[in-house]
Amino acid sequence: MNPDTPLHPRENPHLIGHAEAERTLLAACNAGKIPHAWLITGVQGLGKATLAYRFARLLLANGAPGASAEAEAPSLFGDALPAVKTEAFSLEISPDHPTFKRVVSGGHADLHVIEPTNLDDDGKEKASWEIRVWQIRALEKTLRRSAAEAGWRVAIIDSADDMNRNAANALLKILEEPPARTVLLLVSHHPGRLLPTIRSRCRQLALRPLPEAEVRKVLEGFRFQVPGFSEENLLTETRNPTPETSFAIALAEGSPGFAARMYAEGGLGLYRDMVAALAGLPRLDIVAVQDFGAELAKKDQDARWEMFNYMFGWFLSKAVEEGLNGSPAPHFAEGERELRARLLAVSSIDRIAEMWEKTARTAALGDDLHMDRALVVEEMLGMLQTGKP
């Protein structure tokens, strides 16, 4: 594991927040009426996949005959998988539990994980990463066979948004005739993009953005993985939050996974570079803009490119809010407050909102057409200079 990145959901034993969602899943277990498919929704970075793996581990650890002898607590389901009452209020299983270890290693025969791939049916590499029809057909074939351990089978699709049309239609066939003792867990950041027939065949479980205090807890837990960060650092940080932490939490807007990525990728430094490139508004320093774009155009900068697109939209959204409310928006870079004031002076709130929408479309089109990112950045920032969407 790279210590500078958050744990993969299959490795993560903890989930902060979302107690209501956990209670919903446990209630279904204890009632003996577990839906064959769950659609777990919410913005990216909320912990949807972590929740899916937690539920999968619970089913796999307690659903097979003899599982109660392996587990520290009595099985939720027993040998015949009946409805039983339990005092449990969490899906958590110890990292020392055999099922947890097998899930982490990818060695549990009854857990099937579908994620985007760039390989087509013939094993040839493609430019795009998506969930392809051959993956879903392979899953269907596997699920039609008996469970390897005579208990539950669980399939996690992360994320269902990445399915191409053929894959979505193939999944629909599984949902129409679900195999016995099988649970499909679909993770979705944008459920509206899924086929209505897929949504209608799933029990929906929506996760909400977390309060700032809980986002901070997740971020602090992540930072313990970073070399050189200690409990003493945490105590100091709690008393006097660093600008990096405050920035990550503010931009995350309730998404702890996003806050952790923002912190890991040095988001505050990138944001300050962006503000510096815009410092000349209403007339931009074209050299500064080109230098900023050239950095983002370098190889292996995909993560920072995605962060820039989000940050740029956030900067414009805060300008709109400030114009509407009349109260200063949060600022994290030198000259940022004055920059927003100048932007509001030369452009109406409606125009800024239109620029916000158009710059997002420009970035997406640039990615689709594999355009030079330096030129895309110049185009996006240049829209603010003219004040015309």
VMD Tcl script that draws the C-alpha trace (Angstrom):
set ca {
  {0.00 0.00 0.00}
  {1.21 3.46 -0.86}
  {1.20 5.34 2.47}
  {0.44 8.61 0.70}
  {-2.96 7.48 -0.62}
  {-6.16 6.45 1.18}
  {-6.80 2.77 1.84}
  {-8.64 0.89 -0.89}
  {-12.21 0.15 0.29}
  {-11.50 -3.59 0.42}
  {-8.68 -2.89 2.93}
  {-10.49 -0.33 5.05}
  {-11.93 -1.75 8.29}
  {-13.60 1.51 9.36}
  {-16.40 3.72 8.13}
  {-17.07 7.04 9.84}
  {-20.64 8.25 9.60}
  {-23.48 6.55 7.66}
  {-24.80 4.76 10.76}
  {-28.31 4.98 9.35}
  {-27.25 3.15 6.19}
  {-25.58 0.43 8.25}
  {-28.73 0.01 10.33}
  {-30.77 -0.35 7.13}
  {-28.53 -3.16 5.89}
  {-28.53 -4.92 9.27}
  {-32.30 -4.64 9.55}
  {-32.67 -6.40 6.20}
  {-30.36 -9.15 7.40}
  {-32.19 -9.64 10.69}
  {-35.56 -9.69 8.96}
  {-34.33 -12.43 6.65}
  {-35.39 -10.32 3.66}
  {-32.19 -9.22 1.97}
  {-32.89 -7.64 -1.45}
  {-30.96 -9.29 -4.25}
  {-29.58 -5.93 -5.41}
  {-28.69 -2.66 -3.68}
  {-27.91 0.61 -5.42}
  {-25.63 2.59 -3.10}
  {-25.62 6.22 -4.20}
  {-24.03 9.53 -3.28}
  {-21.28 11.88 -4.41}
  {-17.84 10.44 -5.02}
  {-15.66 9.93 -1.96}
  {-18.47 9.44 0.60}
  {-17.54 5.85 1.45}
  {-20.01 3.99 -0.79}
  {-17.53 1.31 -1.84}
  {-16.25 1.00 1.74}
  {-19.82 0.36 2.87}
  {-20.29 -2.21 0.09}
  {-17.20 -4.14 1.17}
  {-18.29 -3.99 4.81}
  {-21.65 -5.51 3.95}
  {-20.01 -8.10 1.68}
  {-17.65 -9.20 4.46}
  {-20.56 -9.53 6.90}
  {-22.52 -11.74 4.50}
  {-19.54 -13.87 3.58}
  {-18.38 -14.30 7.18}
  {-21.80 -15.23 8.57}
  {-23.63 -16.82 5.69}
  {-21.80 -20.08 5.10}
  {-22.40 -23.28 7.10}
  {-19.98 -23.45 10.00}
  {-19.28 -19.73 9.84}
  {-20.28 -19.21 13.45}
  {-17.47 -21.45 14.57}
  {-15.04 -19.25 12.68}
  {-16.43 -15.93 13.85}
  {-15.98 -14.42 17.28}
  {-19.74 -13.74 17.60}
  {-22.74 -15.95 16.71}
  {-23.75 -15.97 13.07}
  {-26.39 -13.48 12.04}
  {-27.95 -16.02 9.74}
  {-27.11 -19.52 11.03}
  {-26.58 -22.58 8.86}
  {-29.95 -22.26 7.12}
  {-29.78 -18.46 6.81}
  {-32.97 -17.75 8.80}
  {-34.03 -14.39 10.20}
  {-32.61 -13.92 13.69}
  {-32.27 -11.05 16.12}
  {-28.88 -9.60 16.91}
  {-27.47 -6.89 19.13}
  {-25.10 -5.83 16.34}
  {-25.33 -2.20 15.26}
  {-22.31 -2.11 12.95}
  {-21.15 -4.05 9.91}
  {-17.57 -3.99 11.15}
  {-15.49 -7.17 11.15}
  {-12.03 -7.29 12.68}
  {-9.10 -7.06 10.23}
  {-7.84 -10.26 11.93}
  {-10.95 -12.18 10.85}
  {-10.17 -14.81 8.17}
  {-12.89 -13.45 5.86}
  {-11.48 -9.93 6.10}
  {-8.00 -11.18 5.15}
  {-9.31 -13.19 2.22}
  {-11.26 -10.22 0.88}
  {-8.17 -8.01 1.10}
  {-6.08 -10.56 -0.79}
  {-8.78 -11.11 -3.41}
  {-8.91 -14.77 -2.42}
  {-12.55 -15.22 -1.47}
  {-14.23 -17.39 -4.09}
  {-17.71 -16.01 -3.41}
  {-16.84 -12.32 -3.75}
  {-16.82 -10.98 -7.31}
  {-15.66 -7.43 -7.98}
  {-16.30 -5.70 -11.30}
  {-14.30 -2.55 -12.02}
  {-13.52 -0.62 -15.24}
  {-10.99 -2.16 -17.62}
  {-9.32 -1.07 -20.85}
  {-9.35 -4.62 -22.25}
  {-11.92 -5.66 -24.84}
  {-13.40 -9.14 -25.35}
  {-10.24 -10.27 -27.15}
  {-7.89 -8.98 -24.47}
  {-6.76 -6.03 -26.59}
  {-6.12 -2.67 -24.96}
  {-8.49 0.19 -25.66}
  {-8.09 3.91 -25.02}
  {-11.11 4.10 -22.71}
  {-11.63 2.49 -19.32}
  {-15.14 1.17 -18.73}
  {-17.06 -1.86 -17.51}
  {-17.55 -4.02 -20.58}
  {-20.12 -6.59 -21.54}
  {-17.69 -9.52 -21.31}
  {-17.16 -8.76 -17.61}
  {-20.89 -8.88 -16.84}
  {-21.39 -12.04 -18.92}
  {-18.54 -13.71 -17.05}
  {-20.17 -12.69 -13.77}
  {-23.53 -14.10 -14.88}
  {-21.92 -17.42 -15.80}
  {-20.20 -17.61 -12.41}
  {-23.36 -16.76 -10.48}
  {-25.34 -19.50 -12.23}
  {-23.06 -22.05 -10.60}
  {-23.30 -23.10 -6.97}
  {-21.57 -20.95 -4.37}
  {-18.05 -22.15 -3.68}
  {-18.68 -22.19 0.09}
  {-22.43 -22.95 0.10}
  {-23.28 -19.54 1.56}
  {-23.85 -16.11 0.05}
  {-22.31 -14.87 -3.18}
  {-21.67 -11.14 -3.39}
  {-20.87 -9.06 -6.46}
  {-19.64 -5.47 -6.13}
  {-19.85 -3.28 -9.24}
  {-17.73 -0.17 -8.70}
  {-18.95 1.94 -10.22}
  {-22.11 1.05 -12.10}
  {-21.82 4.45 -13.84}
  {-18.86 3.06 -15.81}
  {-20.87 0.35 -17.57}
  {-21.21 0.76 -21.30}
  {-24.63 0.21 -22.85}
  {-24.09 -3.47 -23.63}
  {-22.79 -4.15 -20.13}
  {-25.82 -2.41 -18.61}
  {-28.19 -4.54 -20.69}
  {-26.34 -7.70 -19.66}
  {-26.60 -6.71 -15.99}
  {-30.32 -6.12 -16.43}
  {-30.72 -9.78 -17.37}
  {-29.10 -10.82 -14.07}
  {-31.36 -8.47 -12.13}
  {-34.46 -9.83 -13.87}
  {-33.63 -13.40 -12.83}
  {-31.36 -13.08 -9.76}
  {-29.60 -16.25 -8.63}
  {-30.44 -17.56 -5.15}
  {-28.42 -16.37 -2.15}
  {-26.73 -13.72 -4.26}
  {-26.46 -10.02 -3.48}
  {-25.35 -7.45 -6.04}
  {-24.01 -4.17 -4.67}
  {-23.96 -1.40 -7.26}
  {-21.95 1.70 -6.37}
  {-23.13 4.80 -8.22}
  {-22.02 8.44 -8.11}
  {-24.63 9.45 -10.72}
  {-27.65 7.10 -10.49}
  {-29.60 9.24 -12.94}
  {-27.28 8.02 -15.70}
  {-28.26 4.37 -15.16}
  {-31.04 2.65 -17.02}
  {-34.36 3.25 -15.23}
  {-34.98 -0.50 -15.42}
  {-31.77 -1.12 -13.47}
  {-32.68 1.43 -10.81}
  {-36.17 -0.01 -10.43}
  {-34.81 -3.49 -9.73}
  {-32.52 -2.37 -6.90}
  {-33.17 -1.28 -3.34}
  {-31.71 2.21 -3.22}
  {-29.53 3.31 -0.33}
  {-28.49 6.96 -0.52}
  {-25.47 8.21 1.44}
  {-25.45 11.88 2.40}
  {-22.47 14.24 2.70}
  {-20.87 14.09 6.14}
  {-20.68 16.93 8.64}
  {-17.36 18.75 8.71}
  {-16.39 17.15 12.05}
  {-16.72 13.65 10.56}
  {-14.83 14.61 7.40}
  {-12.06 15.86 9.68}
  {-12.00 12.51 11.53}
  {-11.57 10.62 8.26}
  {-8.86 13.00 7.09}
  {-7.00 12.70 10.39}
  {-7.17 8.91 10.16}
  {-5.75 9.04 6.65}
  {-2.93 11.34 7.71}
  {-1.71 8.75 10.21}
  {-0.70 6.72 7.16}
  {1.51 9.53 5.86}
  {5.21 9.12 6.81}
  {6.25 11.49 9.58}
  {2.74 12.18 10.84}
  {2.30 11.28 14.51}
  {-0.20 11.61 17.36}
  {1.67 14.72 18.48}
  {1.05 16.22 15.02}
  {-2.63 15.39 15.36}
  {-2.95 17.10 18.74}
  {-1.28 20.20 17.33}
  {-3.49 20.07 14.26}
  {-6.65 19.80 16.38}
  {-5.72 22.97 18.28}
  {-4.46 24.87 15.23}
  {-5.69 23.41 11.91}
  {-3.18 23.74 9.10}
  {-4.20 25.61 5.94}
  {-3.83 22.34 3.98}
  {-6.35 20.53 6.18}
  {-8.82 23.42 6.29}
  {-8.65 23.76 2.51}
  {-9.19 20.04 1.89}
  {-12.21 19.95 4.20}
  {-13.75 23.11 2.73}
  {-13.52 21.93 -0.87}
  {-14.62 18.38 -0.02}
  {-18.07 19.65 0.99}
  {-18.90 16.51 2.96}
  {-16.88 13.97 0.95}
  {-14.07 12.53 3.12}
  {-12.51 10.58 0.24}
  {-12.21 13.76 -1.78}
  {-10.66 15.57 1.20}
  {-8.04 12.82 1.56}
  {-7.16 12.95 -2.14}
  {-6.99 16.73 -2.03}
  {-4.60 16.56 0.90}
  {-2.47 13.77 -0.63}
  {-2.09 15.55 -3.97}
  {-1.11 18.91 -2.46}
  {-4.36 20.56 -3.46}
  {-3.74 23.84 -1.67}
  {-0.52 24.46 -3.58}
  {-2.27 23.85 -6.88}
  {-5.13 26.15 -5.90}
  {-2.70 28.93 -5.00}
  {-0.94 28.49 -8.35}
  {-4.30 28.80 -10.10}
  {-5.18 31.99 -8.23}
  {-1.74 33.41 -9.04}
  {-2.31 32.68 -12.74}
  {-5.57 34.65 -12.54}
  {-4.09 37.51 -10.51}
  {-4.06 40.01 -13.40}
  {-7.84 40.03 -13.94}
  {-9.53 41.71 -15.68}
  {-6.44 41.39 -17.94}
  {-4.47 38.18 -17.60}
  {-0.71 37.66 -17.72}
  {-0.66 35.26 -20.66}
  {2.80 33.96 -19.77}
  {1.66 33.08 -16.24}
  {-1.41 31.33 -17.65}
  {0.68 29.37 -20.16}
  {3.17 28.32 -17.49}
  {0.33 27.12 -15.26}
  {-1.24 25.16 -18.12}
  {2.11 23.64 -19.09}
  {2.48 22.14 -15.60}
  {-0.93 20.49 -15.83}
  {-0.12 19.20 -19.32}
  {2.88 17.21 -18.11}
  {2.81 13.43 -18.10}
  {1.10 11.62 -15.17}
  {-0.82 14.71 -14.04}
  {-4.30 13.21 -14.40}
  {-5.11 13.51 -10.68}
  {-4.05 17.14 -10.52}
  {-5.91 17.88 -13.75}
  {-9.13 16.56 -12.22}
  {-8.45 18.60 -9.08}
  {-7.89 21.75 -11.12}
  {-11.23 21.32 -12.91}
  {-13.02 20.92 -9.60}
  {-11.14 23.84 -7.99}
  {-11.87 26.15 -10.90}
  {-15.57 25.38 -10.67}
  {-15.47 25.83 -6.89}
  {-13.77 29.22 -7.27}
  {-16.48 30.41 -9.68}
  {-19.30 28.96 -7.56}
  {-18.04 30.90 -4.56}
  {-17.95 34.07 -6.66}
  {-21.62 33.49 -7.52}
  {-22.50 32.85 -3.85}
  {-20.62 35.95 -2.78}
  {-22.41 38.04 -5.37}
  {-25.80 36.70 -4.27}
  {-25.27 36.79 -0.52}
  {-23.02 39.81 -0.23}
  {-20.83 38.03 2.34}
  {-17.18 37.10 1.63}
  {-16.57 33.53 0.51}
  {-13.77 31.45 2.11}
  {-10.35 32.30 0.76}
  {-7.14 30.24 0.92}
  {-4.73 32.09 -1.39}
  {-3.11 35.51 -1.29}
  {-5.14 38.02 -3.28}
  {-8.09 35.62 -3.74}
  {-10.66 37.85 -2.09}
  {-9.63 40.86 -4.20}
  {-9.63 38.66 -7.31}
  {-13.25 37.64 -6.77}
  {-14.21 41.28 -6.17}
  {-12.66 42.30 -9.50}
  {-14.41 39.41 -11.27}
  {-17.77 40.49 -9.85}
  {-17.04 44.07 -10.89}
  {-16.58 43.20 -14.59}
  {-19.12 40.35 -14.92}
  {-22.68 39.88 -13.72}
  {-23.61 36.93 -11.52}
  {-25.50 35.37 -14.44}
  {-22.45 35.67 -16.67}
  {-20.20 34.07 -14.06}
  {-22.67 31.20 -13.69}
  {-22.68 30.74 -17.47}
  {-18.87 30.82 -17.55}
  {-18.84 28.19 -14.79}
  {-20.99 25.90 -16.93}
  {-19.12 26.57 -20.16}
  {-15.64 26.05 -18.69}
  {-16.79 22.68 -17.34}
  {-17.99 21.72 -20.84}
  {-14.70 22.93 -22.32}
  {-12.67 20.74 -19.96}
  {-14.86 17.69 -20.68}
  {-14.63 18.24 -24.45}
  {-10.87 18.62 -24.18}
  {-10.63 15.26 -22.46}
  {-12.92 13.58 -24.98}
  {-10.86 14.89 -27.90}
  {-7.49 14.37 -26.14}
  {-6.62 18.03 -26.66}
  {-3.46 19.64 -25.31}
  {-4.36 20.48 -21.71}
  {-2.22 23.61 -21.78}
  {-4.45 25.00 -24.54}
  {-7.59 23.93 -22.69}
  {-6.41 25.75 -19.54}
  {-5.65 28.87 -21.58}
  {-9.15 28.77 -23.06}
  {-10.84 28.24 -19.68}
  {-8.98 30.98 -17.85}
  {-9.30 33.29 -20.83}
  {-13.10 33.23 -20.51}
  {-12.78 35.11 -17.21}
  {-10.66 37.78 -18.86}
  {-13.24 38.63 -21.50}
  {-16.14 38.25 -19.10}
  {-18.10 36.61 -21.93}
  {-19.39 33.01 -21.61}
}
mol new
graphics top color blue
foreach p $ca { graphics top sphere $p radius 0.5 }
foreach p [lrange $ca 0 end-1] q [lrange $ca 1 end] { graphics top cylinder $p $q radius 0.2 }
display resetview
